[in-house]
């Protein structure tokens, strides 16, 4: 309100243009990163062994358009939500962050943990998070901690069970 009502018209325009430029650069960077990851990690290893740079550029631009459409679609999908966008975004992110952090901590804390134990702990953590979010058992701020604890418990139990089987 201060920018629009108090500042002179020239300064107001410069500040608003700067805000739009900052928002556009963030979106452009996100779409570029998503497109690059899709291109380098998925397309080229499987489909692009012998394609030239011109074709790669075209495909990369198509991936950028695809990601832009997906981002716009997801924004439209969440438009009618009564929750704040930040809460929705952090809830979605914490859905997997708890499992990822729990898997990392399992490897750091429990030196006997195997890859299979960590993966099973991660998957179990995701299913536990689905239950916690669906039943609204805790507030969204606790999702990551619940995911970490679930992953650590399941991974540690599986590690202990596999150690026990080896000694029997």
C-alpha positions as CSV (number, residue, x, y, z in Angstrom):
1,X,0.0,0.0,0.0
2,X,2.9,2.4,0.8
3,X,4.5,1.8,-2.6
4,X,1.2,2.5,-4.5
5,X,-0.2,5.3,-2.4
6,X,2.8,7.3,-1.1
7,X,5.7,7.0,-3.5
8,X,5.8,9.1,-6.6
9,X,4.6,7.4,-9.9
10,X,8.1,6.9,-11.4
11,X,9.5,5.2,-8.3
12,X,6.3,3.1,-7.9
13,X,6.7,1.8,-11.5
14,X,10.4,0.9,-11.0
15,X,9.7,-1.0,-7.7
16,X,6.8,-2.9,-9.2
17,X,8.8,-3.7,-12.3
18,X,11.6,-5.0,-10.0
19,X,9.1,-7.2,-8.1
20,X,7.8,-8.7,-11.4
21,X,11.4,-9.2,-12.6
22,X,12.3,-11.0,-9.4
23,X,9.2,-13.2,-9.6
24,X,9.9,-14.0,-13.3
25,X,13.5,-14.9,-12.7
26,X,12.5,-17.3,-9.9
27,X,9.9,-19.0,-12.2
28,X,12.3,-19.1,-15.2
29,X,15.1,-20.6,-13.0
30,X,12.7,-23.3,-11.7
31,X,11.4,-24.2,-15.1
32,X,14.9,-24.3,-16.5
33,X,16.2,-26.5,-13.7
34,X,13.2,-28.9,-14.1
35,X,13.7,-29.0,-17.9
36,X,17.5,-29.6,-17.6
37,X,17.0,-32.4,-15.1
38,X,14.4,-34.1,-17.2
39,X,16.6,-33.7,-20.3
40,X,19.9,-34.8,-18.8
41,X,18.7,-37.5,-16.3
42,X,15.8,-39.1,-18.2
43,X,15.7,-38.2,-21.9
44,X,19.3,-38.4,-23.0
45,X,20.2,-41.7,-21.2
46,X,17.2,-43.5,-22.6
47,X,16.3,-41.8,-25.9
48,X,19.0,-39.4,-26.9
49,X,22.2,-41.4,-27.5
50,X,22.9,-40.1,-31.1
51,X,20.9,-36.8,-31.4
52,X,22.5,-33.5,-32.4
53,X,22.5,-30.3,-30.4
54,X,19.7,-28.7,-32.4
55,X,17.4,-31.6,-31.7
56,X,18.4,-31.5,-28.0
57,X,17.6,-27.8,-27.8
58,X,14.1,-28.5,-29.3
59,X,13.4,-31.3,-26.9
60,X,14.6,-29.2,-24.0
61,X,12.3,-26.4,-25.0
62,X,9.4,-28.9,-25.1
63,X,10.3,-30.1,-21.6
64,X,10.2,-26.4,-20.5
65,X,6.8,-25.9,-21.9
66,X,5.6,-29.2,-20.3
67,X,6.9,-28.1,-16.9
68,X,5.4,-24.6,-17.3
69,X,2.0,-26.3,-18.1
70,X,2.3,-28.6,-15.1
71,X,3.2,-25.7,-12.8
72,X,0.3,-23.6,-14.1
73,X,-2.0,-26.6,-13.7
74,X,-1.0,-27.2,-10.1
75,X,-1.5,-23.5,-9.3
76,X,-5.0,-23.7,-10.8
77,X,-5.7,-26.9,-8.9
78,X,-4.7,-25.3,-5.5
79,X,-6.4,-22.0,-6.3
80,X,-9.6,-22.8,-4.5
81,X,-7.9,-24.1,-1.4
82,X,-8.7,-22.4,1.9
83,X,-5.1,-23.0,3.1
84,X,-2.2,-20.6,2.4
85,X,0.0,-21.6,-0.5
86,X,3.0,-21.7,1.9
87,X,1.3,-24.3,4.1
88,X,0.3,-26.4,1.1
89,X,3.8,-26.3,-0.4
90,X,5.5,-27.1,2.9
91,X,3.1,-29.9,3.6
92,X,3.8,-31.5,0.2
93,X,7.6,-31.0,0.6
94,X,7.6,-32.4,4.2
95,X,5.8,-35.5,2.9
96,X,9.1,-36.8,1.5
97,X,11.6,-34.7,3.4
98,X,11.0,-36.6,6.6
99,X,11.7,-39.9,4.9
100,X,14.8,-38.5,3.2
101,X,16.2,-37.1,6.4
102,X,15.3,-40.2,8.3
103,X,17.1,-42.4,5.7
104,X,20.2,-40.2,6.0
105,X,20.1,-40.3,9.8
106,X,19.6,-44.0,9.8
107,X,22.9,-44.4,7.9
108,X,24.7,-42.0,10.2
109,X,23.3,-43.3,13.5
110,X,23.1,-47.0,12.7
111,X,26.3,-48.2,11.0
112,X,24.9,-51.7,10.5
113,X,21.9,-50.5,8.5
114,X,21.8,-51.9,5.0
115,X,20.4,-50.3,1.8
116,X,17.3,-52.5,1.9
117,X,16.6,-51.5,5.5
118,X,16.9,-47.8,4.6
119,X,14.7,-48.2,1.6
120,X,12.0,-50.1,3.4
121,X,12.1,-47.5,6.2
122,X,11.7,-44.7,3.7
123,X,8.7,-46.4,2.0
124,X,7.1,-47.2,5.4
125,X,7.7,-43.5,6.4
126,X,5.9,-42.4,3.3
127,X,2.9,-44.7,4.1
128,X,2.9,-43.5,7.7
129,X,2.9,-39.9,6.4
130,X,-0.1,-40.7,4.1
131,X,-1.9,-41.9,7.2
132,X,-0.9,-39.0,9.3
133,X,-1.9,-36.4,6.7
134,X,-5.1,-38.2,5.7
135,X,-6.3,-38.5,9.3
136,X,-5.0,-35.0,10.2
137,X,-3.3,-36.4,13.3
138,X,-0.8,-33.5,13.7
139,X,-0.3,-30.0,12.3
140,X,1.7,-29.7,9.1
141,X,4.7,-28.3,11.0
142,X,5.2,-31.7,12.5
143,X,5.1,-33.7,9.3
144,X,8.9,-33.8,8.7
145,X,9.6,-34.9,12.3
146,X,7.0,-37.6,12.1
147,X,8.5,-38.8,8.8
148,X,12.0,-38.9,10.3
149,X,10.9,-40.8,13.4
150,X,8.9,-43.3,11.4
151,X,11.7,-43.9,9.0
152,X,14.3,-44.3,11.8
153,X,12.1,-46.7,13.8
154,X,11.2,-48.9,10.8
155,X,14.8,-48.9,9.4
156,X,16.3,-49.6,12.8
157,X,13.9,-52.4,13.5
158,X,14.6,-54.0,10.2
159,X,18.4,-53.7,10.8
160,X,18.0,-55.3,14.2
161,X,15.9,-58.1,12.7
162,X,18.5,-58.8,9.9
163,X,21.3,-58.7,12.5
164,X,19.4,-61.2,14.6
165,X,18.8,-63.5,11.6
166,X,22.5,-63.5,10.9
167,X,23.4,-64.6,14.4
168,X,20.8,-67.4,14.6
